[in-house]
Amino acid sequence: MSEADPAIHSPATAWTLGPIVDADAHVEPPFDMWKEYLPANLRDLAPYLEEGDEFDCVVFEGRKSPLRQLNNAAGRTGAEFKFNVKRSEMRPVWLPEVRLKDMDDDGIDQAVIFGGGPLGTFNNDLYLASYDAYNRWVMDWCNADRRRLEPIGYVPMRNVDETVEHINRLAKLGFKAVNIPAFPQNPDAWSTSSGIAALKEGQIAALTGDARGSLQYWQPEFDKLWQAFVDNGMVITIHLGARVPRFGDKRHFLPDMPMSKMGMAEPISIFVFNAIFERFPGLKIASVESGVGWMAWLAEYNDRTWEKQRFWTESPLKNPPSYYMDQNVYGVFLQDRIGIQLRHEPGGRNIMWASDYPHSETTFPRSREILLRDFAGVPDDDIRDIVCNRTRDFFQLR
C-alpha cells in the first residue's frame, strides 16, 4: 500500500482494544544460515549469495536466480519497489531485533512466523536435511523473544511414515503448529524429469504439492498422520493453495492472485467430504493468507451440494459440511472487509487477522490504521476475538 492510498482517509490516533496478534508473518532466512545449520557433510552444497552490478543472485546447484524483493518488501509496494534487488537494498528482516522493532512500530504484540524450507534439490539427503536445518534455525531465531515470536514447522509430505517422524521430532523441539502442502507431494517426482523440474522450485513445490499425484489426503494411510497431530496437540496450517501466482510475469501475476486465495477451497473440501474431521474431531486446520470472505459461501455451497448428492455418493458425513468448517477449520486474512461482515455466518466464524509481513501484500507499517478502517462499526468484543483471542487460542500462544 502506498503512502497516498486514498482508501485511508485519516491516520489512526489510538488503539484502545488491547493487544494485536499477527496470525501470519514471515521470515526469510539469510543464505549464510544454511552453511551453519546443515550437517557438516552437506555444507559445501548450500546456496550462497553472489553480488551483481544491478542485483544480487542466489547460486545453488549451478543455477543463478535473481534475489527477489517480493517476499521481503516490508511495505515497499509503491514506485520505489524493485522486483530484483541487491541484498543491501532490502530491509534486514532476518535480524530478530529488526523484526521486533518493526512489530513495536506497527503495534503488534505477538506474531506467528512462517517461512520454511526446503531447498529445491534432487539430492535426497540435502532435501531432507534442509527441513531440519530450517526448523532448528527458526526455533533459535524465535528464541530472541519466545513470547512474542511463535515458529511454524515444515515437513516433507511424500511418505506418511517419513512425515510422522518429522512431526514427532518437531513436537519434541517445542513446535505447536506445522505447515503442510495443499496436497501431498508426488513420490514419483523423484524418478521423473518433470518431477525433478518441480522439485527445483523448492519452497513452492513444498507448499502446493501435487493435486494429481498418487498420494492424496483422503487415503486411509494418512490416518496415522492425523492421529500424530492430535496426539501431539499440534494444529495444521496450509499456506495458500495449489495455485500459486506466476511471480515475475506481469500479465499473469494480478489475475493469479485471487485464484491463489480461493484455491484453498479444494483442500478444505477434501478434508470435510472425506470425513477426516469426522474421524478426528480434535484435528484443527487453518487456511493461511487466503482470505476469508469466500469461506461462508463455501460452507453454504457445500451444504446444498451435500444435501442433493450425499446419497448416491454414499457420503460418510453425519453432519452438514458447514458443521465441520465451524468446528475444525480456521481462516487467516489481511484486508477482507467482506469476510469481517460474514463473521457470524457458518463457515466464516473462525477468522484471524494477519499482516503478512514482510511480503508485498503486507499491511505494515500501517496495520492499526487499516484495522480501524476495516473494523469500522464492529463491536469491540468481536474485534478482540479476530485480532487477538482466536489466534492465541489456535496457536496456543502464551
C-alpha positions in Angstrom: 0.0 0.0 0.0 1.4 3.4 -1.0 1.7 6.3 1.4 -1.0 8.1 -0.6 -3.6 5.3 -0.6 -6.9 7.1 -0.9 -8.7 4.3 0.9 -7.2 5.5 4.2 -8.9 8.8 4.9 -7.3 9.8 8.2 -4.5 8.5 10.4 -5.3 6.3 13.3 -4.9 8.2 16.6 -5.2 5.4 19.1 -5.9 1.8 19.5 -7.8 1.0 22.7 -8.8 -2.5 22.2 -5.8 -4.3 23.6 -3.0 -6.4 22.1 -2.9 -7.3 18.4 -1.7 -10.8 17.4 -0.4 -11.4 13.9 -1.6 -14.8 12.6 0.7 -14.7 9.6 4.1 -13.1 9.4 7.2 -14.4 7.6 10.9 -14.6 7.9 13.3 -15.4 5.0 16.4 -17.0 6.5 19.7 -15.4 5.5 21.6 -17.5 3.0 24.6 -18.0 5.3 22.2 -19.8 7.6 22.4 -23.0 5.5 26.1 -23.5 6.0 25.7 -23.1 9.7 22.7 -25.4 10.2 23.1 -28.1 7.5 25.1 -31.2 8.5 28.9 -30.8 8.1 29.0 -33.2 5.1 26.4 -31.1 3.2 27.5 -27.6 3.9 29.5 -27.2 0.7 26.3 -27.8 -1.2 24.4 -24.9 0.5 23.2 -22.0 -1.6 25.0 -18.7 -1.4 24.6 -15.1 -2.5 26.7 -13.7 -5.3 26.9 -9.9 -5.7 26.0 -8.3 -9.1 26.0 -4.9 -10.6 22.2 -4.4 -10.8 21.0 -7.1 -8.5 22.4 -10.0 -6.5 21.9 -13.7 -7.3 21.3 -16.8 -5.3 23.6 -19.5 -6.6 22.6 -23.1 -5.9 23.4 -26.3 -7.8 24.8 -24.5 -10.8 21.8 -22.2 -11.2 21.7 -18.5 -10.6 18.4 -16.8 -9.6 17.9 -13.1 -9.1 17.4 -12.0 -5.5 13.7 -11.0 -5.3 12.2 -8.4 -3.1 8.6 -9.6 -3.4 8.8 -11.7 -0.3 10.7 -9.1 1.6 9.1 -5.8 0.6 8.2 -4.7 4.1 5.7 -2.2 2.8 7.6 -1.1 -0.3 5.0 -1.6 -2.9 4.9 1.9 -4.5 7.1 3.4 -7.1 10.2 2.6 -5.0 9.5 -1.2 -5.3 12.0 -3.2 -7.4 11.4 -6.9 -8.2 15.1 -7.9 -8.4 17.4 -6.3 -5.8 20.7 -6.2 -4.1 20.7 -7.5 -0.6 21.9 -4.2 0.7 18.7 -2.6 -0.7 16.5 -5.0 1.4 15.2 -4.3 4.9 17.2 -6.8 7.1 14.1 -8.5 8.4 16.1 -11.7 9.0 17.5 -10.0 12.1 15.3 -10.6 15.1 16.0 -7.1 16.5 14.7 -5.5 13.3 11.6 -7.7 13.3 10.8 -6.9 16.9 11.3 -3.2 16.4 9.0 -3.3 13.3 6.4 -5.1 15.5 6.7 -2.3 18.1 6.3 0.4 15.4 3.3 -1.4 13.8 1.6 -2.1 17.2 1.9 -5.9 17.0 2.2 -7.7 20.3 2.8 -11.3 19.1 3.4 -12.8 15.6 3.2 -16.3 14.2 6.2 -16.9 12.0 6.1 -18.7 8.7 9.0 -19.2 6.2 10.2 -22.6 5.5 12.3 -24.9 3.6 13.1 -27.0 1.8 15.9 -26.4 -0.6 14.9 -27.1 -4.2 17.1 -30.1 -4.8 17.0 -33.6 -6.1 19.7 -34.6 -3.6 17.6 -36.6 -1.2 19.9 -36.2 1.8 20.2 -32.4 1.2 16.4 -32.2 0.7 15.5 -33.8 4.0 18.3 -32.0 5.9 17.1 -28.7 4.7 13.8 -29.2 6.5 15.6 -30.0 9.7 18.0 -27.1 9.2 15.2 -24.5 8.7 13.2 -25.8 11.6 16.1 -25.6 14.1 17.1 -22.2 12.8 13.6 -20.7 13.0 13.2 -22.0 16.6 16.5 -20.4 17.5 15.5 -17.2 15.7 12.2 -17.0 17.7 14.1 -17.6 20.9 15.1 -14.0 20.7 11.7 -13.4 22.3 9.8 -16.6 22.6 6.7 -15.0 24.0 6.3 -12.6 21.0 7.5 -14.9 18.2 5.9 -18.3 17.5 7.5 -20.5 14.9 5.7 -22.8 12.4 7.4 -26.1 11.5 7.7 -27.5 8.0 7.7 -31.2 6.9 8.0 -33.2 3.8 4.8 -34.8 2.5 5.9 -37.7 0.2 5.7 -40.6 2.5 3.4 -40.9 5.5 5.8 -42.6 7.9 8.5 -40.1 7.0 6.2 -37.2 7.8 5.1 -38.8 11.1 8.7 -39.0 12.1 9.2 -35.3 11.3 6.0 -34.4 13.2 7.2 -36.2 16.4 10.6 -34.6 16.1 9.1 -31.1 15.8 6.8 -31.7 18.8 9.9 -32.5 20.9 11.5 -29.3 19.8 8.5 -27.3 21.0 6.6 -26.6 17.8 2.8 -26.3 18.3 1.9 -25.9 14.6 3.1 -27.4 11.4 2.5 -26.3 7.8 1.7 -29.0 5.2 1.2 -28.6 1.4 -2.2 -28.1 0.0 -1.8 -31.6 -1.5 0.7 -34.4 -0.7 3.9 -34.3 -2.8 4.1 -36.8 -5.6 6.6 -39.5 -4.6 7.1 -40.3 -8.3 8.7 -36.8 -8.7 12.0 -38.3 -7.5 12.1 -40.5 -10.6 10.7 -38.4 -13.4 12.2 -35.4 -15.3 9.0 -33.4 -14.9 9.1 -34.2 -11.2 12.7 -33.1 -10.9 11.8 -29.8 -12.5 9.0 -29.2 -10.0 11.3 -30.0 -7.1 13.7 -27.3 -8.2 11.0 -24.8 -7.3 11.8 -25.8 -3.7 9.5 -24.0 -1.3 6.8 -23.5 -3.9 6.6 -27.3 -4.5 6.6 -27.9 -0.8 3.6 -25.5 -0.3 1.5 -26.8 -3.2 2.1 -30.5 -3.5 0.6 -32.3 -6.5 -3.2 -32.5 -6.9 -2.8 -35.4 -9.3 -0.1 -37.3 -7.5 -0.5 -40.9 -6.3 -0.8 -39.8 -2.7 -3.9 -38.0 -1.5 -5.0 -36.9 1.9 -8.2 -38.9 1.8 -6.3 -42.2 1.6 -6.5 -44.4 4.7 -2.7 -44.5 5.2 -2.9 -40.8 6.2 -4.9 -41.5 9.3 -1.7 -42.2 11.3 -0.6 -38.7 10.4 -3.8 -37.0 11.5 -3.6 -39.1 14.7 0.0 -37.9 15.3 -1.1 -34.3 15.1 -3.9 -34.9 17.6 -1.6 -36.9 19.9 1.0 -34.2 19.9 -1.6 -31.4 20.4 -0.4 -29.7 17.2 -2.5 -27.7 14.7 -2.1 -27.7 10.9 -1.7 -24.8 8.6 -1.9 -24.8 4.8 -0.4 -21.6 3.4 -2.1 -20.7 0.1 -3.4 -23.5 -2.2 -2.1 -25.5 -5.1 -2.5 -22.4 -7.3 0.5 -20.0 -6.8 0.8 -16.7 -8.7 3.3 -16.7 -11.6 5.8 -14.4 -10.0 7.6 -12.1 -12.4 5.0 -12.4 -15.1 3.2 -9.0 -15.2 0.4 -10.4 -17.4 -0.5 -13.2 -15.0 0.5 -12.1 -11.5 -2.5 -9.9 -10.7 -5.2 -12.2 -12.1 -3.5 -15.2 -10.5 -3.6 -13.6 -7.0 -7.3 -14.1 -6.3 -7.1 -17.7 -7.6 -4.3 -18.4 -5.2 -6.7 -17.5 -2.4 -9.9 -19.3 -3.5 -7.9 -22.3 -4.5 -7.8 -23.2 -0.8 -11.5 -24.3 -1.1 -10.3 -27.6 -2.6 -8.1 -29.0 0.2 -10.6 -27.8 2.8 -13.4 -29.6 0.9 -11.2 -32.8 0.7 -10.8 -32.8 4.5 -14.5 -32.2 5.0 -16.1 -34.5 2.5 -13.7 -37.4 3.1 -14.7 -37.4 6.8 -11.2 -36.6 8.1 -12.7 -34.3 10.7 -15.5 -36.8 11.3 -12.8 -39.4 12.3 -10.5 -36.9 14.0 -12.7 -34.3 15.7 -9.7 -32.8 17.5 -7.9 -32.0 14.3 -7.7 -28.3 13.6 -6.5 -26.7 10.4 -6.0 -23.1 9.3 -6.2 -21.7 5.8 -3.5 -19.0 5.8 -3.1 -15.9 3.7 -6.1 -17.0 1.6 -8.7 -14.5 2.7 -12.0 -15.5 4.4 -14.8 -13.8 2.5 -15.3 -16.9 0.4 -15.5 -19.3 3.3 -19.1 -18.6 4.2 -20.0 -19.1 0.6 -18.1 -22.4 0.5 -19.9 -23.6 3.6 -23.3 -22.9 2.1 -22.5 -24.2 -1.3 -21.1 -27.5 0.2 -24.1 -27.9 2.4 -26.5 -27.5 -0.5 -24.4 -29.8 -2.7 -24.2 -32.4 0.0 -27.9 -32.4 0.6 -28.5 -33.2 -3.1 -25.6 -35.6 -3.8 -24.9 -37.4 -0.5 -27.0 -40.5 -1.1 -25.6 -41.6 -4.5 -22.0 -40.6 -3.4 -22.5 -42.6 -0.2 -21.2 -39.7 1.9 -19.9 -40.8 5.3 -20.7 -37.4 6.9 -23.1 -37.4 9.9 -23.5 -33.6 9.8 -23.6 -31.0 7.0 -20.2 -29.7 5.8 -20.6 -26.3 7.5 -20.6 -28.1 10.8 -17.0 -29.3 10.3 -15.9 -25.9 9.0 -17.2 -24.3 12.2 -15.6 -27.0 14.4 -12.3 -27.6 12.6 -11.4 -25.0 10.0 -10.0 -21.6 10.6 -9.1 -18.8 8.1 -6.5 -16.1 8.1 -7.0 -12.8 6.2 -5.1 -9.5 5.7 -7.7 -7.0 4.3 -11.1 -8.6 4.0 -14.0 -6.3 4.9 -16.5 -8.8 3.4 -15.1 -11.6 5.5 -15.4 -9.5 8.6 -19.1 -8.8 7.8 -19.7 -12.5 7.4 -18.1 -13.4 10.7 -21.3 -14.8 12.2 -22.2 -17.0 9.2 -21.5 -20.7 9.1 -18.0 -21.3 7.7 -16.9 -17.7 8.3 -16.8 -17.7 12.1 -13.2 -18.9 12.8 -11.3 -16.0 11.3 -8.0 -14.4 12.3 -6.2 -11.3 11.2 -2.7 -11.1 9.9 -0.2 -8.5 8.4 1.7 -10.9 6.0 4.8 -9.0 7.0 7.2 -8.5 5.1 5.5 -9.7 1.8 4.3 -7.3 -0.8 0.7 -7.6 0.4 1.6 -6.6 4.0 -0.3 -4.0 6.0 3.0 -2.9 7.6 3.7 -0.2 8.7 0.0 0.9 8.8 -1.7 -2.1 10.4 -3.5 -0.3 13.1 -4.8 2.3 10.7 -6.0 -0.3 8.3 -7.6 -2.3 11.1 -9.6 0.8 12.3 -10.8 1.2 8.7 -11.8 -2.4 8.1 -13.4 -3.0 11.5 -15.5 0.2 11.5 -18.8 -0.5 13.2 -17.7 -3.9 14.5 -18.3 -4.5 18.3 -15.2 -4.4 20.4 -15.6 -8.0 21.6 -15.7 -9.3 18.0 -12.6 -7.3 17.1 -10.7 -8.7 20.1 -11.6 -12.2 19.1 -10.4 -11.7 15.5 -7.2 -9.7 16.1 -6.1 -11.4 19.3 -8.0 -14.1 21.2 -8.7 -16.6 18.5 -5.1 -16.6 17.2 -3.8 -17.0 20.7 -6.1 -20.0 21.3 -5.4 -21.7 18.0 -1.6 -21.4 18.1 -1.5 -21.9 21.9 0.4 -18.7 22.5 1.5 -17.7 25.9 
